[in-house]
Amino acid sequence: MTIQPPEISVTRPVGQALDRVKLVLFQPFDLGKWFVIGFCAWLAQLGEHGFGGNFNFNFGGGRGRGGSVREAFGQAWEYVQNNLYWILPTVIALVAVGVALWLVFTWLSSRGKFMFLHCVAHNRAEVAVPWRQFAHPGNSLFLFRILLGLTGTILTLPLLAVIAVGILRMVQRGEPSVVGILVSLVMALALIAVAIVLALIGKFTTDFVVPIMFLRGVGWRQGWGEFWGMLWRKIGHFVLYILFQILLALAIGTITLIVVLATCCIAGCLLALPYLGTVLFLPVLLFSRAYSLHYLAQFGRDYDVYPPPVNV
């Protein structure tokens, strides 16, 4: 009699991931183990939070306002032109330092993703062993992430440039333009679409391609090649996975916010601390990592990173 594989579910891995969190972090509780696994988790998350900002453009309702904006813009542009001798080298130096830090952080976090996965899968608090063992997959992942970052930059910079030029022209005229607003809106929608695609690629890489590379000991091409076939065969399951991940993120975010407010923001300050915040947040990070691993394991034993149970 042939045993049918269980139906792929987005809810079943929740309980399995919670059990994994209890096993790794609380059975028994070991503070030293928390700090070691927390270091691997911190390394895996290094440099991924990025930054954001709010840009509000108020064109006002009168000519006087538009004139003052144009005058301020003209003065700023004149200042830049008169001080290019130090502004340009400073900008180049800052960009060079930023790129160097991005490369270092991306390389370390690429290796860290395999280290953290190793700790979760094998219930071990180890740093040196997975650092050496997964050097090739980690370096390959680093190259993929660099290519993805460069591709994202090439796609987004022209869109941002068109938006910036359109806004500057409206600022110079002192009044909004229908064409300018429509062009900026279309470019903004295209920018959002690109950001969503890049985010999905990054999500699938971390959640599924990295475990495949972990299991096979291969580079990103083989890992993505294997996952790509699975993705198209089971596209509906992965769409449901992403939707459920959004719900999980909302639930985790809500719980975290409640804890921060209940502690008068003390918990928020502690979570914001480098490394220590990751150690305190480790149960959530381990749950998220274990959830995707248990979900992937439903596609067959060849995709299960957890060692088989030892019969005593």
C-alpha positions as CSV (number, residue, x, y, z in Angstrom):
1,M,0.0,0.0,0.0
2,T,1.4,3.4,-1.1
3,I,1.5,6.1,1.6
4,Q,0.3,9.4,0.2
5,P,2.4,12.4,1.3
6,P,0.5,14.8,3.6
7,E,-1.2,17.8,2.0
8,I,0.9,21.0,2.0
9,S,-0.4,23.3,4.7
10,V,0.5,26.8,5.9
11,T,-0.9,26.2,9.4
12,R,0.8,22.9,10.3
13,P,4.3,24.4,10.4
14,V,3.2,26.9,13.0
15,G,2.9,24.2,15.7
16,Q,6.1,22.5,14.5
17,A,8.0,25.8,14.6
18,L,6.8,26.5,18.1
19,D,7.9,23.0,19.2
20,R,11.3,23.7,17.6
21,V,11.6,27.0,19.6
22,K,10.9,25.2,22.8
23,L,13.3,22.4,22.0
24,V,16.2,24.6,21.0
25,L,15.8,27.5,23.5
26,F,14.0,26.1,26.5
27,Q,14.6,22.3,26.8
28,P,16.7,23.1,28.8
29,F,17.2,26.8,29.1
30,D,20.8,27.7,28.5
31,L,21.8,31.4,28.5
32,G,25.1,30.7,26.9
33,K,23.3,28.8,24.1
34,W,21.0,31.8,23.6
35,F,24.0,34.1,23.1
36,V,25.8,31.8,20.6
37,I,22.7,31.2,18.5
38,G,21.8,34.9,18.9
39,F,25.1,35.8,17.5
40,C,24.5,33.7,14.4
41,A,21.0,35.2,14.1
42,W,22.4,38.7,14.4
43,L,25.0,37.9,11.8
44,A,22.3,36.6,9.5
45,Q,20.3,39.8,9.9
46,L,23.3,42.2,9.6
47,G,22.6,45.2,7.4
48,E,19.1,44.1,6.3
49,H,17.0,46.7,8.0
50,G,17.9,49.5,5.7
51,F,16.4,53.0,6.1
52,G,13.4,54.9,5.0
53,G,11.9,58.4,5.1
54,N,8.9,60.5,4.4
55,F,9.0,63.0,1.6
56,N,6.3,65.6,1.6
57,F,6.0,68.1,-1.2
58,N,3.8,71.1,-0.5
59,F,3.5,73.4,-3.5
60,G,1.3,75.9,-1.7
61,G,-1.5,77.9,-3.2
62,G,0.1,81.2,-4.0
63,R,2.7,82.7,-6.2
64,G,4.6,84.1,-3.3
65,R,5.1,80.7,-1.9
66,G,6.3,79.4,-5.2
67,G,8.7,82.3,-5.6
68,S,10.3,81.7,-2.3
69,V,10.7,78.0,-3.1
70,R,12.3,78.9,-6.4
71,E,14.6,81.4,-4.8
72,A,15.7,78.9,-2.1
73,F,16.3,76.3,-4.8
74,G,18.4,78.8,-6.8
75,Q,20.4,79.7,-3.7
76,A,21.1,76.1,-2.8
77,W,22.1,75.3,-6.4
78,E,24.5,78.3,-6.5
79,Y,26.0,77.2,-3.2
80,V,26.6,73.7,-4.5
81,Q,28.2,75.0,-7.7
82,N,30.5,77.4,-5.7
83,N,31.6,74.6,-3.3
84,L,32.0,71.6,-5.7
85,Y,35.7,71.5,-4.8
86,W,34.9,69.9,-1.4
87,I,31.3,68.7,-1.9
88,L,32.1,66.4,-4.7
89,P,35.1,64.6,-3.0
90,T,33.0,64.3,0.2
91,V,30.1,62.7,-1.6
92,I,32.4,60.3,-3.5
93,A,34.1,59.4,-0.2
94,L,30.8,58.8,1.6
95,V,29.5,56.7,-1.3
96,A,32.7,54.6,-1.3
97,V,32.5,54.0,2.4
98,G,28.8,53.1,2.1
99,V,29.5,50.6,-0.7
100,A,32.3,49.1,1.3
101,L,30.2,48.6,4.4
102,W,27.4,47.2,2.3
103,L,29.7,44.6,0.7
104,V,31.2,43.6,4.1
105,F,27.8,43.4,5.8
106,T,26.3,41.4,2.9
107,W,29.2,38.9,2.9
108,L,29.0,38.4,6.7
109,S,25.2,38.0,6.7
110,S,25.3,35.6,3.7
111,R,27.6,33.3,5.8
112,G,25.5,34.0,8.9
113,K,22.3,32.7,7.2
114,F,23.8,29.3,6.9
115,M,25.2,29.4,10.4
116,F,21.8,30.3,11.9
117,L,20.1,27.6,9.8
118,H,22.7,25.1,11.0
119,C,21.9,26.0,14.7
120,V,18.2,25.7,14.2
121,A,18.3,22.5,12.1
122,H,20.8,20.6,14.4
123,N,19.9,22.2,17.7
124,R,23.5,23.2,18.2
125,A,25.1,26.4,19.4
126,E,28.1,26.5,17.0
127,V,29.9,29.3,15.2
128,A,33.2,28.0,13.8
129,V,31.8,24.7,12.4
130,P,29.1,26.1,10.2
131,W,31.4,29.1,9.3
132,R,33.9,26.7,7.7
133,Q,31.4,24.1,6.5
134,F,29.2,26.4,4.5
135,A,31.9,28.7,3.1
136,H,31.2,27.9,-0.5
137,P,27.4,28.2,-0.4
138,G,27.7,31.4,1.8
139,N,30.1,33.0,-0.7
140,S,27.9,32.0,-3.6
141,L,24.9,33.5,-1.8
142,F,26.9,36.7,-1.3
143,L,27.6,37.0,-5.1
144,F,23.8,36.4,-5.8
145,R,22.8,39.1,-3.4
146,I,25.3,41.5,-4.9
147,L,23.9,40.9,-8.4
148,L,20.4,41.3,-7.0
149,G,21.4,44.6,-5.4
150,L,23.0,45.9,-8.5
151,T,20.0,44.9,-10.6
152,G,17.7,46.6,-8.2
153,T,19.8,49.8,-8.3
154,I,19.9,49.8,-12.2
155,L,16.1,49.4,-12.2
156,T,15.2,51.9,-9.6
157,L,17.6,54.8,-10.2
158,P,16.1,55.8,-13.6
159,L,12.6,55.7,-12.0
160,L,13.8,57.9,-9.1
161,A,15.5,60.2,-11.5
162,V,12.3,60.8,-13.5
163,I,10.3,61.4,-10.3
164,A,13.0,63.8,-9.0
165,V,13.2,65.8,-12.3
166,G,9.4,66.1,-12.5
167,I,9.1,67.3,-8.9
168,L,12.0,69.8,-9.4
169,R,10.4,71.2,-12.5
170,M,7.1,71.7,-10.6
171,V,9.0,73.4,-7.8
172,Q,10.8,75.7,-10.2
173,R,7.4,76.7,-11.8
174,G,5.9,77.1,-8.3
175,E,2.7,75.1,-9.2
176,P,1.8,71.5,-9.9
177,S,1.6,70.1,-13.4
178,V,-1.0,67.5,-14.4
179,V,1.5,65.9,-16.7
180,G,4.2,66.0,-14.1
181,I,2.0,64.5,-11.4
182,L,0.8,61.7,-13.8
183,V,4.4,60.8,-14.9
184,S,5.5,60.8,-11.3
185,L,2.6,58.6,-10.3
186,V,3.3,56.1,-13.0
187,M,7.0,56.0,-12.1
188,A,6.1,55.6,-8.4
189,L,3.8,52.6,-9.2
190,A,6.6,51.1,-11.3
191,L,9.0,51.6,-8.4
192,I,6.6,49.9,-6.1
193,A,6.3,47.0,-8.5
194,V,10.1,46.6,-8.7
195,A,10.4,46.7,-5.0
196,I,7.8,44.0,-4.6
197,V,9.5,41.7,-7.1
198,L,12.9,42.3,-5.4
199,A,11.4,41.6,-2.0
200,L,9.8,38.4,-3.2
201,I,13.1,37.2,-4.7
202,G,14.9,38.0,-1.4
203,K,12.1,36.3,0.6
204,F,12.2,33.1,-1.5
205,T,16.0,33.1,-1.4
206,T,16.2,33.2,2.3
207,D,13.3,30.9,3.1
208,F,13.8,28.2,0.4
209,V,16.9,28.6,-1.8
210,V,19.2,28.9,1.2
211,P,17.9,25.6,2.7
212,I,18.3,23.9,-0.7
213,M,21.9,25.1,-0.9
214,F,22.4,24.0,2.7
215,L,21.2,20.5,1.9
216,R,23.0,20.1,-1.4
217,G,26.1,22.0,-0.7
218,V,25.7,23.9,-4.0
219,G,25.8,27.5,-5.2
220,W,23.0,29.9,-5.9
221,R,22.5,28.8,-9.6
222,Q,21.7,25.2,-8.7
223,G,19.7,26.3,-5.6
224,W,17.5,28.7,-7.6
225,G,17.3,26.3,-10.5
226,E,15.8,23.6,-8.3
227,F,13.5,26.0,-6.5
228,W,12.3,27.6,-9.7
229,G,10.9,24.3,-11.0
230,M,9.2,23.7,-7.6
231,L,7.8,27.3,-7.6
232,W,6.1,26.9,-11.0
233,R,4.7,23.5,-10.2
234,K,3.3,24.6,-6.9
235,I,2.8,28.3,-7.6
236,G,-0.6,28.4,-5.7
237,H,1.0,27.0,-2.5
238,F,3.7,29.7,-2.5
239,V,1.2,32.4,-3.1
240,L,-0.7,31.2,-0.1
241,Y,2.6,31.0,1.8
242,I,3.4,34.7,1.1
243,L,-0.1,35.7,2.2
244,F,0.2,33.7,5.4
245,Q,3.6,35.2,6.0
246,I,2.0,38.6,5.9
247,L,-0.5,37.6,8.5
248,L,2.2,36.2,10.7
249,A,4.2,39.4,10.3
250,L,1.2,41.5,11.3
251,A,0.6,39.2,14.3
252,I,4.2,39.3,15.5
253,G,4.3,43.1,15.0
254,T,1.1,43.6,17.0
255,I,2.4,41.4,19.9
256,T,5.8,43.2,19.8
257,L,4.0,46.6,19.9
258,I,1.9,45.5,22.8
259,V,4.9,44.4,24.8
260,V,6.8,47.6,24.0
261,L,3.8,49.7,25.2
262,A,3.2,47.6,28.3
263,T,6.8,48.1,29.4
264,C,6.7,51.8,28.7
265,C,9.0,51.4,25.7
266,I,11.8,49.8,27.8
267,A,11.4,46.6,25.7
268,G,11.7,48.7,22.6
269,C,14.9,50.3,23.7
270,L,16.4,46.9,24.6
271,L,15.3,45.4,21.2
272,A,17.0,48.3,19.4
273,L,20.4,47.5,20.9
274,P,22.8,45.8,18.5
275,Y,23.2,42.0,19.1
276,L,21.5,42.2,22.6
277,G,18.2,43.0,20.9
278,T,18.7,40.0,18.6
279,V,19.3,37.7,21.6
280,L,16.1,39.0,23.3
281,F,14.1,38.6,20.1
282,L,15.7,35.2,19.4
283,P,12.5,33.1,19.9
284,V,10.7,35.1,17.2
285,L,13.6,34.9,14.8
286,L,14.0,31.2,15.4
287,F,10.3,30.6,15.0
288,S,10.4,32.4,11.6
289,R,13.4,30.4,10.4
290,A,11.9,27.1,11.6
291,Y,8.5,27.8,10.1
292,S,9.9,28.1,6.5
293,L,12.0,25.0,7.1
294,H,9.0,23.0,8.2
295,Y,7.0,24.3,5.3
296,L,9.7,23.3,2.8
297,A,10.0,19.8,4.4
298,Q,6.4,19.1,3.3
299,F,7.6,18.9,-0.3
300,G,9.5,15.7,0.4
301,R,12.2,14.1,2.5
302,D,14.8,15.5,0.2
303,Y,13.8,19.0,1.4
304,D,13.9,18.3,5.1
305,V,16.9,19.9,6.8
306,Y,16.2,18.3,10.1
307,P,18.1,15.1,10.9
308,P,15.9,12.0,11.2
309,P,15.0,11.0,14.7
310,V,17.3,8.5,16.3
311,N,15.5,5.4,17.5
312,V,16.6,4.3,20.9
